[in-house]
C-alpha cells in the first residue's frame, strides 16, 4: 500500500499543478539556509499556506566570530560593506565640502568603533526584523545546523548539540558560501576574513589585503578611505571575470589614492610578532615568477581569495544530490531542481549562476510560485 | 557684394557656441556675437550664456554644497569626528563658484580663438536678412554680413507685472549666483523648477527660506504632479517653508534695508506681511528678442510666448536665418538639446549631413534636494494621449 501510495504521489507530482499532499511529512518545505534566497523562498511559500521550516546556522569563523539570521548579505556582505563604503565616501565628501563653504577644523579623524557599532546595531535590527517576519508568516525557524540523513529527512543540530529529525515533501538548499583560507602556516590563527572584518572590535590599523576579487578591492577601498594604511597583494590579475579595461582603471585609481599594490606574490607564512588588538603580524611572501621572497609587517591581514560553497558537510551523498566535486557547487536545471526531483537549490551555491542577493531572492520567489501557485515563470 | 562670413551666430551660449565651433571644423568663416545686458540689479557676466553663468553650472555647484551639508550630518554616524552643527559661509562658496564660472568664460574664449571663430562682444540686431548691426557697450557700431545667421540669444528671467516694488527690490537667478554676500532670509515666489531648486539649496546651506505658491496643483508641467508633491514634501521636511495659495501684492524697503513683502492669502482671504533680506523672483523666462529687430527681416514669432517659430531643421520663416536653443518655440529649454541642435545644424549647412535633431524623449532632472529625473511622458500626459485603460503604472 505504501509503495502504491508513493507511486501515485509521484505521478501527481509530475503534473504541473496543485497536488494533494498527504500529512505523512512534517513539513511541505524545509529550507536549509536562512539567507537572501532561503528567506525569500520561505516567506513566499508561507503566502500559499504551506507548512515551512527554515534551518539557519552559522558555523563560527576560525577566530570565533558568528552572527544572526539573514545570511551573508545581511551580516557579512552587501549590507555592512555598503555602509562602510559609504563611510569612506563621506570622508571624501568632507574634504570637498570645505571648498563649498563648509567650515570645520583641518583634520577630521575617523573612529572605527563608532562606525562598527552603528553598522552592527543596524544589522542586529535586520536579524530581528527577519525573525519577526518569519514568526508573523508562521514559518518555523530553528537556529540549527541542517543535514540530510535519508530520503525526505534532515537532522537539525543546535549549538548545544541537541539533535532533531524532520521530514518534508520538498527541500530547498540555500546554504551559500564561506571565505576560503590559504592553507599556509598561521592563516587560521592570525588572519581575518570578511566574516570577521565588519564586526572587528578594534581598528584593523595597517592592513594587508590578500586577493584581487571585488571583495578584496572593496574592502581595501573603504579601509583606505577611512584613513588606514592599506596594501593589496595580488597573485595575478585584478577582478578576474570582469572587463579587464575597467579592472585596470579601478586599480590605477586605487593606486593614485594611496593604496599600495604588491603584484605577483602570494603569502607563504604568517607569524605573530606582537599580541594585541591589533597586534603585529609578519607576512612572508613568494613571487609567482621566481624565487624572490619578501617580508612585511602589518597589524591585520585580511584574506579575500575566494569563497567555497557550503555543500560538502550537509549529507548530500545520503540523498544522492550530485555536486561538482571540484568546486562544491550544485548543478541545477532551469527550474532550480537538483538531480533529485524533490530537492531544489538557489543562491550562491549554484553552478554557473551569478552570486548576487537580488538574483537569489528572485529565484527563490519564482521557484515557490512555480511549486505552489501554478506559475511557470523561470 | 559677397558676405563677410559663412555663418554668424548671435548669442554665445550653449547652442550658439556649439554651432559656431562645429561650423569652424568644416573650414568655414564663422563669427559669434555675445552680449549680456546687465540685470536690473546691475549683474553681468562673460561668454558662455545662461547655463555657464547663471544657470546649470552655478546652480548645480550650489546644490552640491547643500548635499555636502547633508553628508556632513550623516558623517558623524559613520564614525567621522566632526562637531555639529557645521556652519556654512556663503562668500567662500560664492567666490569658488564665481571663479570657476570665470574660468569657463576664459576657456570658451580660448576655444573660439583656437578654432579661428571671430568673437564680438556686441549686441546684434538685424538690418536686413544678411546684415547685422553690432553695438558695443560704449556705443561703437560694427556692421557684419553673413551668408547664414543663427539666432541663439536664449532667454532672461521675467519680473512679475502686478507686484509693486518687484523690479526695484527683488532679484532673479541672474543675480543670485553672483551675490558676494549671503542672501540670508529669502522669499522665492513662485514655483517653477528654478525657484524650487534655489530654495532647496538655500535651505541646505542653512538659510531661512520660504517658497510662495500661487495655486494648487503646482504649475509643474511637463513634470508629474505626484513627483512634484514628493519633491515639495521632502523640502518641507527639511525646513523650507511654503506659503501656499498666496500671491504677493507689494514689496517695500524698510529703513533697516530689509524688504517687507505683503501678500494675499487666497485660502483665508486675508492679507499678510513679513520681512525678508532677499526676494528672488522665479516667474518664468522670456525670450531675448527685443533688441534683435526681427520685424525688419520678418522672422515670425509665437504671439503668445514671443519665441521664434522654427521647422524641424531649425529654419525660421526667413531663408538662411535659423534659431536654436531656449529662444525657439516648442523646444525643451535644455543645454544638451541646444548643443546637439547647434552641431547638427552646422553639419547640415556645411557638412553634407541631413540628420535632424530628435527632440523626443530628452531626459532631464530637477535638482531639488530630492532630485527628480524624468524622460518621456508624465503619467498625466500619457493618460491624455493614450487613455488610462492603456496605461500600466
Interface residues (C-beta under 8 A of the other chain):
Chain A: X83 X86 X87 X90 X91 X93 X94 X96 X97 X99 X100 X101 X102 X103 X104 X108 X109 X110 X111 X112 X113 X114 X115 X116 X118 X226
Chain B: X61 X64 X65 X68 X69 X71 X72 X74 X75 X77 X78 X79 X80 X81 X82 X83 X86 X87 X88 X89 X90 X91 X92 X93 X94 X96 X205
